Amino acid sequence: MVSMERIGKLCEDTKRLVIYGAGTVSNILYLYLKSKGLSEKIQCFAVTKRENNPYYKYGLEVLEAEDAVQLYRDALVLVGVQNILSEAIREYLTALQYENYEFIDVESLIHIFYDRLYRSPIQKNKIIFSNMKDMGYGGNPKYIAEELLKSDLEKRLDLVWVVSQQKYSFPKGIRTVETGTFEYYYELATAHMWVDNTRKNFDARKRRGQYYIQTWHGAAPIKKVEKDAEGSLPKSYVANAKKDSEMADVFLSGSKFYTELYRKSFWYDGPILKVGLPRHDVFWKGEVIRRKVFQHFGLMEEKCMVLYAPTFRKDFTNQYYDIDFTAVLSALTKRFGREFVLAVSKHPDNRYLEYDFAQKDFIAVDRYDDFEELLKAADVLISDYSGCMYDFSYTRRPVFLYQRDYESYKEDRDFYVPMEELPYIKAYSNEELVRRIEEFDMAAYQKRLDTFMDGMGNYDDGTASKKVSKYIWGILDKMTLSISEENANAESIMFALSQDSSCER
C-alpha cells in the first residue's frame, strides 16, 4: 500500500491505467484522478467476477480482471477497494501472474477527498434522501419527503434525492443528484440530514453536525438479517453495517418485533422512533393508487394483477425463478374468476439478472419508482422469502410462496418465525403451486393472517409520515447551536428526543 503522493507520481509516469474495483472506493479514486488531470489514462474498471456489477462506470467498460489484464498488459492497475478485500485480490492478481499493480491507501484517499469538500459549511435546511441507494422516488424516504413538502409553507427546505440516472420523475421541490459524481459527494458532505433506508456505502463519511435518520427497508419477521445472518453476509457488508449503525442518530421502527431486533442484531444502541413505517401509509389510502399504477402500465382496470417479487440469492443464480406462469395464470383465473396479468419485480440486487421462466408475456415493473405502490395495486402476490410478503399483508390479499430451494435457503439464512407458522400459502414445486391456488380458501387465510399480524405489535396506523415529519421539524426548529465546522455538535441535537415519548433511547 503506497501513499497518494506516490500514486500520483506513478500515474504521471505511466501511459495507461486500470482501476480494480467497481464500488464506491473506485468512485472516489476515479474522481481524484480526474481532479489531477489523469482520467484520460484510465482504460477500464476491473472486477474479479461479473456477477451483479455494472457494465459501465463513468462511460468506461467494467471488465472481469482476467480480461482486463490481458487487454491492457502494460497498464498500471490501481486497486481501489475496501481493505478487507485486499488480500483476496492480491492472491487473484498473483494467480493471473500480473505484477504491475498498486494498492491504494484507502483511508488516505478518502481523507484527502473529503478534506476538500469540508471547506464548504453544512447547510442547515438541506436534507439528502436515498431509496435503496439509488433506486428512484420510493420507500420510506419518499413518504417522509412528501410530508415535509406539504408542511414546508415557508419554503425553507432544500430537499435533494440521490439517483442512479436522471430520468426519474420527482415532484416540484425536490432536486436530484446522480450517485458517484463529485456533485453527489458535495451534497452528502454539506447536507444537515441524511435520510436512508439501506446501509450507507463505505465511502460515506458523516461530519460533526450532521444528523442521520435510518428508516430501514425491512419490516418482516421472515429471513434472518444483519448480525443474525453474519456468517452468510460478505465481510465488507458487515463492516459497513457496523459503521452505518455508529453513524445513525435514530432508527425508525414499525413494530415491537423490529424494535427488539434493532437492539439485538443491528449493532445499534441509539434512539428508536416507534411510530410505524412511512411507506406503509399507502395501505390506508383508497383505490387512487391502484388506478395510478394501472394507468402507468396501460392496464385495463377490470383485469387483476399478480405481482411476482422474489428475493435474491447470494450466488446470483436464476434457477429458482422457474415458475410455470402459463399454468399459474390459468389457475388464478379459474380460482378468482377474472383474467390476470403478470407483473415481475426484480430484487435490486438482481437488476442485471434474467429470470428463468418460460413466460414471456409479462410487465417488468422493477424500475417503477415506488415498490409499495405496486403492492397496493396488486391483487395477488407471489414471492419466496422476501419481506415484501409482510408489507402486502396490510392489504389482506392472497400471498403465495414458491420455495423450490427451501432447505438450502433455510440452511443459509434461516428464519425468525418458522415458515410453517406463517399464514402465507407455501409450495415447493410448480404442480403444488397450481394446486394451492386452485384450492385457496380466502376466509381461512385472512383469519390466520389477522392473528399473525396482531401478534407482531405493529405501530402502523397510516400516520407514520406525519409523525416523522413532525420529528424532523422539531430537530430543525429546536436546535440551539449553529451548524458550523467550528462549533457544531451532533450530540446536542438529541435533546429534542427527550420530549418525545415515542422515541426510545
C-alpha positions as CSV (number, residue, x, y, z in Angstrom):
1,M,0.0,0.0,0.0
2,V,1.5,3.3,-1.1
3,S,0.8,6.9,-0.3
4,M,-1.4,9.1,-2.5
5,E,1.6,11.3,-3.3
6,R,3.5,8.2,-4.6
7,I,0.4,7.1,-6.6
8,G,0.2,10.5,-8.3
9,K,3.8,10.2,-9.4
10,L,3.3,6.6,-10.7
11,C,0.3,7.6,-12.6
12,E,2.1,10.5,-14.3
13,D,4.8,8.1,-15.4
14,T,2.5,5.5,-16.9
15,K,0.6,5.7,-20.2
16,R,-2.4,3.6,-19.2
17,L,-4.3,2.9,-16.0
18,V,-6.9,0.3,-14.9
19,I,-8.9,0.8,-11.8
20,Y,-9.6,-2.5,-10.0
21,G,-12.9,-2.2,-8.2
22,A,-16.4,-1.1,-9.2
23,G,-17.7,0.0,-5.8
24,T,-17.7,3.3,-4.0
25,V,-13.9,3.4,-3.3
26,S,-13.3,3.2,-7.1
27,N,-15.7,6.2,-7.5
28,I,-13.6,8.4,-5.3
29,L,-10.4,7.1,-6.9
30,Y,-11.7,8.0,-10.3
31,L,-12.8,11.4,-9.2
32,Y,-9.4,12.0,-7.5
33,L,-7.5,11.0,-10.7
34,K,-9.9,13.2,-12.7
35,S,-9.1,16.2,-10.5
36,K,-5.4,15.6,-11.2
37,G,-6.0,15.6,-14.9
38,L,-5.3,11.8,-15.2
39,S,-8.7,10.4,-16.1
40,E,-7.9,10.1,-19.8
41,K,-5.3,7.5,-19.0
42,I,-7.9,5.2,-17.4
43,Q,-8.8,2.4,-19.8
44,C,-11.5,0.5,-17.8
45,F,-12.6,-0.7,-14.5
46,A,-11.9,-4.3,-13.4
47,V,-13.7,-6.7,-11.1
48,T,-12.9,-10.3,-10.0
49,K,-16.3,-11.6,-11.3
50,R,-19.0,-10.0,-13.4
51,E,-21.9,-11.1,-11.1
52,N,-24.0,-8.1,-10.2
53,N,-21.5,-5.4,-11.1
54,P,-22.5,-2.6,-13.6
55,Y,-21.4,-2.9,-17.2
56,Y,-20.1,0.7,-17.3
57,K,-18.8,3.4,-14.9
58,Y,-18.2,7.0,-16.0
59,G,-18.5,5.8,-19.6
60,L,-15.8,3.2,-19.2
61,E,-16.3,-0.5,-19.5
62,V,-16.3,-2.8,-16.4
63,L,-14.4,-5.9,-17.3
64,E,-13.5,-9.1,-15.4
65,A,-9.9,-8.7,-14.2
66,E,-8.7,-11.7,-16.2
67,D,-9.9,-10.0,-19.4
68,A,-8.7,-6.5,-18.4
69,V,-5.1,-7.5,-17.7
70,Q,-4.9,-9.4,-21.0
71,L,-6.3,-6.5,-22.9
72,Y,-4.1,-3.9,-21.2
73,R,-0.9,-5.8,-20.3
74,D,1.2,-2.6,-20.0
75,A,-1.3,-0.8,-17.7
76,L,-0.7,0.1,-14.1
77,V,-3.6,-1.5,-12.1
78,L,-4.7,0.7,-9.2
79,V,-6.6,-1.4,-6.7
80,G,-9.3,0.7,-5.1
81,V,-11.3,-1.5,-2.7
82,Q,-12.0,-1.8,1.0
83,N,-9.0,-3.0,2.9
84,I,-11.0,-6.1,4.0
85,L,-11.0,-7.3,0.3
86,S,-7.3,-6.6,-0.4
87,E,-5.7,-9.9,0.4
88,A,-8.1,-11.9,-1.8
89,I,-7.5,-9.5,-4.8
90,R,-3.7,-9.7,-4.2
91,E,-3.9,-13.5,-4.4
92,Y,-6.0,-13.3,-7.5
93,L,-3.6,-11.0,-9.3
94,T,-0.7,-13.2,-8.4
95,A,-2.6,-16.2,-9.8
96,L,-3.0,-14.2,-13.0
97,Q,0.7,-13.6,-13.0
98,Y,0.2,-9.8,-13.1
99,E,2.7,-7.8,-11.2
100,N,2.1,-4.2,-12.3
101,Y,-0.3,-3.1,-9.6
102,E,-0.5,-0.9,-6.5
103,F,-3.0,-0.9,-3.6
104,I,-4.4,2.5,-2.8
105,D,-4.2,3.7,0.8
106,V,-8.0,3.9,1.0
107,E,-8.3,6.0,4.2
108,S,-5.8,8.5,3.0
109,L,-7.6,8.8,-0.3
110,I,-11.0,9.4,1.4
111,H,-9.4,11.8,3.8
112,I,-7.9,13.9,1.0
113,F,-11.2,13.8,-1.0
114,Y,-13.4,14.9,1.9
115,D,-11.0,17.5,3.2
116,R,-11.7,19.5,0.0
117,L,-15.5,19.0,0.5
118,Y,-15.4,20.0,4.2
119,R,-14.3,23.5,3.2
120,S,-17.9,24.2,2.5
121,P,-20.2,24.6,5.5
122,I,-23.2,22.4,6.4
123,Q,-26.4,23.9,5.1
124,K,-28.9,23.8,8.0
125,N,-32.1,23.1,5.9
126,K,-30.7,20.7,3.4
127,I,-31.8,17.1,3.6
128,I,-30.5,14.4,1.3
129,F,-32.6,11.3,0.6
130,S,-31.7,7.9,-0.8
131,N,-34.0,5.0,-1.6
132,M,-32.4,1.6,-1.8
133,K,-29.2,3.5,-2.5
134,D,-30.3,5.0,-5.9
135,M,-33.5,3.3,-7.0
136,G,-35.6,6.4,-7.5
137,Y,-38.5,8.0,-5.7
138,G,-39.9,5.4,-3.3
139,G,-39.7,3.7,0.1
140,N,-39.9,5.4,3.5
141,P,-37.8,8.4,2.3
142,K,-40.5,9.2,-0.3
143,Y,-43.3,9.4,2.1
144,I,-41.2,11.5,4.6
145,A,-40.2,13.9,1.8
146,E,-43.8,14.3,0.6
147,E,-45.0,15.2,4.1
148,L,-42.1,17.6,4.5
149,L,-43.1,19.3,1.3
150,K,-46.7,19.7,2.4
151,S,-45.6,21.2,5.7
152,D,-42.9,23.5,4.4
153,L,-45.1,26.5,3.9
154,E,-42.2,29.0,4.1
155,K,-40.2,27.0,1.5
156,R,-37.3,26.7,3.9
157,L,-36.1,23.2,3.0
158,D,-33.7,22.2,0.3
159,L,-34.5,18.5,-0.5
160,V,-32.0,16.5,-2.5
161,W,-32.6,13.0,-3.9
162,V,-29.8,10.6,-4.9
163,V,-30.5,8.8,-8.2
164,S,-28.5,6.4,-10.5
165,Q,-29.9,8.1,-13.6
166,Q,-31.6,11.4,-14.2
167,K,-34.7,10.1,-15.9
168,Y,-36.7,9.5,-12.7
169,S,-39.5,12.0,-12.2
170,F,-39.8,14.0,-8.9
171,P,-42.3,16.5,-7.5
172,K,-41.6,20.2,-7.5
173,G,-39.5,21.0,-4.5
174,I,-37.1,18.0,-4.8
175,R,-33.9,18.2,-6.9
176,T,-31.8,15.3,-7.8
177,V,-28.1,14.4,-7.8
178,E,-26.5,11.5,-9.6
179,T,-24.7,9.0,-7.4
180,G,-21.0,8.7,-7.8
181,T,-20.5,12.2,-9.1
182,F,-18.5,14.9,-7.4
183,E,-21.8,16.8,-7.0
184,Y,-23.2,13.8,-5.1
185,Y,-20.3,13.9,-2.6
186,Y,-20.7,17.6,-2.2
187,E,-24.4,17.3,-1.4
188,L,-23.6,14.5,1.0
189,A,-20.9,16.5,2.8
190,T,-23.0,19.7,3.2
191,A,-26.4,18.3,4.0
192,H,-27.7,18.8,7.5
193,M,-29.6,15.5,7.4
194,W,-29.4,12.1,5.7
195,V,-32.5,10.0,5.2
196,D,-31.8,6.5,4.0
197,N,-33.5,3.0,4.0
198,T,-30.4,0.9,3.4
199,R,-26.9,0.9,4.8
200,K,-24.7,3.8,3.7
201,N,-21.8,2.8,1.4
202,F,-18.3,2.5,2.6
203,D,-17.4,5.9,1.1
204,A,-19.9,7.9,3.2
205,R,-18.3,10.0,6.0
206,K,-20.5,11.8,8.4
207,R,-19.1,15.0,9.8
208,R,-19.8,16.7,13.1
209,G,-23.1,18.5,13.0
210,Q,-24.8,16.2,10.5
211,Y,-27.9,14.1,11.5
212,Y,-28.6,10.7,10.1
213,I,-32.1,9.1,10.1
214,Q,-32.0,5.4,9.2
215,T,-35.5,4.4,8.1
216,W,-34.6,0.8,7.1
217,H,-36.3,-1.1,4.3
218,G,-37.2,-4.2,6.3
219,A,-40.3,-4.8,8.3
220,A,-40.9,-8.6,8.3
221,P,-40.0,-11.3,10.8
222,I,-39.0,-13.6,7.9
223,K,-35.4,-14.3,6.9
224,K,-32.6,-13.5,9.3
225,V,-30.7,-10.3,8.8
226,E,-27.6,-8.4,9.9
227,K,-25.8,-10.0,12.9
228,D,-28.2,-13.0,12.8
229,A,-27.0,-13.8,9.3
230,E,-23.5,-12.6,9.7
231,G,-22.0,-15.9,8.5
232,S,-23.8,-15.6,5.2
233,L,-23.0,-12.0,4.5
234,P,-19.9,-10.6,2.8
235,K,-17.3,-9.3,5.3
236,S,-17.3,-6.0,3.6
237,Y,-21.1,-5.7,4.2
238,V,-20.8,-6.5,7.9
239,A,-18.0,-3.9,8.3
240,N,-20.2,-1.3,6.5
241,A,-23.2,-2.2,8.6
242,K,-21.4,-1.7,11.8
243,K,-20.1,1.7,10.6
244,D,-23.6,2.7,9.5
245,S,-25.1,1.9,12.9
246,E,-22.4,4.0,14.5
247,M,-23.2,7.0,12.3
248,A,-27.0,6.7,12.7
249,D,-28.7,9.1,15.1
250,V,-32.1,7.4,15.1
251,F,-33.7,4.3,13.6
252,L,-37.4,4.1,12.6
253,S,-39.3,1.0,13.7
254,G,-42.7,-0.3,12.5
255,S,-43.3,-2.9,15.2
256,K,-42.3,-4.2,18.6
257,F,-40.6,-7.1,16.8
258,Y,-38.3,-4.7,14.9
259,T,-37.6,-2.5,17.9
260,E,-36.2,-5.6,19.7
261,L,-34.4,-6.7,16.5
262,Y,-32.5,-3.4,16.2
263,R,-31.2,-3.8,19.7
264,K,-30.3,-7.4,19.3
265,S,-29.0,-7.7,15.7
266,F,-28.1,-4.3,14.2
267,W,-25.1,-3.4,16.2
268,Y,-27.1,-0.4,17.4
269,D,-27.9,1.0,20.8
270,G,-29.1,4.5,20.0
271,P,-32.6,6.1,19.9
272,I,-35.5,4.3,18.1
273,L,-38.5,6.2,16.8
274,K,-41.5,3.9,17.3
275,V,-44.2,5.4,15.0
276,G,-44.6,2.9,12.2
277,L,-43.1,3.0,8.7
278,P,-44.0,5.9,6.4
279,R,-44.2,3.7,3.4
280,H,-47.0,1.6,5.0
281,D,-49.2,4.7,5.0
282,V,-50.0,3.9,1.4
283,F,-52.2,1.0,2.6
284,W,-54.5,3.4,4.3
285,K,-55.2,5.2,1.0
286,G,-58.0,4.4,-1.3
287,E,-58.1,3.0,-4.8
288,V,-56.4,6.0,-6.3
289,I,-53.0,4.2,-6.1
290,R,-54.3,1.2,-8.0
291,R,-55.6,3.4,-10.7
292,K,-52.3,5.3,-10.9
293,V,-50.3,2.0,-11.3
294,F,-52.7,0.5,-13.8
295,Q,-52.7,3.7,-15.9
296,H,-48.9,3.9,-15.8
297,F,-48.6,0.4,-17.3
298,G,-51.6,0.8,-19.6
299,L,-53.6,-2.0,-17.9
300,M,-57.4,-2.3,-18.1
301,E,-58.8,-1.8,-14.6
302,E,-61.2,-4.7,-14.9
303,K,-58.2,-7.1,-15.0
304,C,-56.3,-8.4,-12.0
305,M,-52.6,-8.1,-11.4
306,V,-50.4,-10.8,-9.9
307,L,-47.1,-9.4,-8.7
308,Y,-44.1,-11.7,-8.7
309,A,-41.4,-10.3,-6.4
310,P,-38.8,-12.8,-5.2
311,T,-35.7,-12.0,-3.2
312,F,-32.1,-12.5,-4.4
313,R,-29.8,-15.5,-3.9
314,K,-26.3,-14.8,-2.6
315,D,-24.7,-16.6,-5.6
316,F,-27.0,-14.6,-8.0
317,T,-28.3,-17.8,-9.6
318,N,-31.5,-17.6,-11.6
319,Q,-32.5,-21.3,-11.4
320,Y,-35.1,-20.8,-8.6
321,Y,-37.2,-18.4,-10.5
322,D,-38.6,-21.1,-12.8
323,I,-42.3,-20.7,-12.2
324,D,-44.7,-22.0,-14.8
325,F,-46.6,-18.8,-15.2
326,T,-48.8,-20.1,-18.0
327,A,-50.2,-22.7,-15.6
328,V,-50.3,-20.2,-12.7
329,L,-52.2,-17.5,-14.6
330,S,-54.7,-20.2,-15.7
331,A,-55.1,-21.3,-12.1
332,L,-55.6,-17.8,-10.8
333,T,-58.3,-17.1,-13.4
334,K,-60.0,-20.4,-12.6
335,R,-60.0,-19.7,-8.8
336,F,-60.9,-16.0,-8.8
337,G,-63.0,-15.8,-12.0
338,R,-61.1,-12.9,-13.6
339,E,-58.3,-12.5,-16.1
340,F,-54.8,-11.9,-14.6
341,V,-51.8,-10.0,-15.9
342,L,-48.3,-10.8,-14.7
343,A,-46.0,-8.1,-13.3
344,V,-42.4,-9.0,-12.4
345,S,-40.3,-7.0,-10.0
346,K,-36.7,-8.0,-9.7
347,H,-34.9,-7.5,-6.4
348,P,-32.5,-4.5,-6.7
349,D,-29.5,-7.0,-6.3
350,N,-30.9,-8.9,-9.3
351,R,-31.3,-5.9,-11.6
352,Y,-28.9,-7.4,-14.2
353,L,-30.1,-11.0,-13.9
354,E,-32.5,-12.7,-16.4
355,Y,-35.2,-14.7,-14.6
356,D,-35.5,-18.3,-15.7
357,F,-39.1,-18.8,-16.6
358,A,-40.7,-19.5,-20.0
359,Q,-43.5,-16.9,-19.7
360,K,-42.5,-14.0,-21.9
361,D,-45.8,-12.0,-21.8
362,F,-45.3,-10.0,-18.6
363,I,-44.8,-6.5,-17.4
364,A,-41.4,-5.6,-16.0
365,V,-42.1,-3.3,-13.1
366,D,-38.8,-3.3,-11.1
367,R,-37.9,0.2,-12.5
368,Y,-41.2,1.6,-11.1
369,D,-40.1,4.2,-8.5
370,D,-42.3,3.1,-5.6
371,F,-42.5,-0.6,-4.9
372,E,-45.0,0.0,-2.2
373,E,-47.5,1.3,-4.7
374,L,-47.1,-1.9,-6.7
375,L,-48.0,-3.9,-3.6
376,K,-51.0,-1.6,-3.0
377,A,-52.2,-2.2,-6.6
378,A,-51.6,-5.9,-6.8
379,D,-54.5,-8.4,-6.3
380,V,-52.2,-11.4,-5.6
381,L,-48.5,-11.6,-4.6
382,I,-46.2,-14.5,-5.4
383,S,-42.8,-14.4,-3.7
384,D,-40.4,-16.8,-1.9
385,Y,-38.6,-15.4,1.2
386,S,-38.9,-11.7,0.5
387,G,-40.1,-9.4,3.3
388,C,-42.5,-7.8,0.9
389,M,-45.0,-10.5,1.9
390,Y,-45.3,-8.8,5.3
391,D,-46.0,-5.3,3.8
392,F,-48.5,-6.9,1.4
393,S,-50.3,-8.4,4.4
394,Y,-51.8,-4.9,5.1
395,T,-54.0,-5.5,2.0
396,R,-55.3,-8.8,3.4
397,R,-55.0,-10.2,-0.2
398,P,-53.5,-13.7,-1.1
399,V,-49.8,-14.4,-0.8
400,F,-48.3,-17.5,-2.4
401,L,-44.7,-18.5,-1.7
402,Y,-42.8,-20.6,-4.3
403,Q,-39.9,-22.2,-2.4
404,R,-38.2,-24.8,-4.5
405,D,-34.9,-24.3,-2.7
406,Y,-36.4,-24.1,0.8
407,E,-34.0,-26.5,2.6
408,S,-30.8,-24.9,1.1
409,Y,-32.1,-21.3,1.7
410,K,-33.1,-22.2,5.3
411,E,-29.6,-23.6,5.9
412,D,-28.0,-20.4,4.5
413,R,-30.2,-17.7,6.1
414,D,-32.9,-19.4,8.4
415,F,-35.9,-17.5,9.6
416,Y,-37.1,-15.7,12.7
417,V,-40.5,-17.3,12.5
418,P,-40.6,-20.8,11.2
419,M,-42.2,-20.9,7.7
420,E,-44.7,-23.4,8.9
421,E,-46.1,-20.8,11.4
422,L,-46.5,-18.1,8.7
423,P,-50.1,-17.6,7.4
424,Y,-49.0,-17.5,3.7
425,I,-49.6,-20.3,1.2
426,K,-46.4,-22.3,0.5
427,A,-45.5,-24.5,-2.4
428,Y,-42.3,-26.4,-3.3
429,S,-43.0,-27.2,-6.9
430,N,-44.9,-25.8,-9.8
431,E,-47.5,-28.5,-9.6
432,E,-48.1,-27.8,-5.9
433,L,-48.3,-24.0,-6.5
434,V,-51.0,-24.5,-9.1
435,R,-52.9,-26.8,-6.7
436,R,-52.6,-24.4,-3.8
437,I,-54.0,-21.6,-5.9
438,E,-57.0,-23.6,-7.1
439,E,-57.8,-24.8,-3.5
440,F,-57.2,-21.4,-1.9
441,D,-59.7,-20.5,1.0
442,M,-59.8,-16.8,1.4
443,A,-61.7,-16.8,4.7
444,A,-59.4,-19.3,6.4
445,Y,-56.4,-17.4,5.1
446,Q,-57.5,-14.0,6.3
447,K,-58.3,-15.4,9.8
448,R,-54.7,-16.8,10.1
449,L,-53.3,-13.6,8.7
450,D,-55.1,-11.3,11.1
451,T,-53.9,-13.4,14.1
452,F,-50.3,-13.3,12.9
453,M,-50.3,-9.6,12.3
454,D,-51.9,-8.8,15.6
455,G,-49.0,-10.8,17.3
456,M,-46.3,-8.6,15.8
457,G,-47.1,-5.5,17.7
458,N,-47.3,-3.2,14.7
459,Y,-47.2,0.6,15.2
460,D,-48.6,1.5,11.8
461,D,-51.9,3.4,11.7
462,G,-51.5,5.3,8.4
463,T,-49.9,8.4,10.0
464,A,-46.2,7.5,10.3
465,S,-45.1,10.0,7.6
466,K,-46.7,12.9,9.6
467,K,-45.1,11.8,12.8
468,V,-41.6,11.5,11.3
469,S,-42.1,14.9,9.5
470,K,-43.0,16.5,12.8
471,Y,-40.0,14.9,14.4
472,I,-37.7,16.3,11.7
473,W,-39.1,19.8,12.1
474,G,-38.6,19.5,15.8
475,I,-34.9,18.9,15.2
476,L,-34.6,21.8,12.8
477,D,-36.5,24.2,14.9
478,K,-35.2,23.4,18.3
479,M,-31.5,23.4,17.6
480,T,-29.7,25.8,19.9
481,L,-26.3,25.6,18.4
482,S,-25.4,26.9,15.0
483,I,-24.3,24.5,12.3
484,S,-20.7,25.3,11.5
485,E,-17.5,23.4,11.2
486,E,-16.1,25.1,14.4
487,N,-18.9,24.6,16.9
488,A,-21.4,22.1,15.5
489,N,-22.1,19.2,17.9
490,A,-24.3,16.4,16.7
491,E,-25.0,15.2,20.2
492,S,-26.6,18.4,21.1
493,I,-29.4,17.8,18.6
494,M,-30.6,14.8,20.6
495,F,-32.1,16.9,23.3
496,A,-35.3,17.0,21.2
497,L,-35.7,13.3,21.7
498,S,-36.2,13.6,25.4
499,Q,-39.5,15.4,24.7
500,D,-40.9,12.6,22.5
501,S,-42.3,9.6,24.3
502,S,-42.4,7.6,21.1
503,C,-38.7,7.7,20.8
504,E,-36.8,5.1,22.9
505,R,-33.2,5.6,23.9
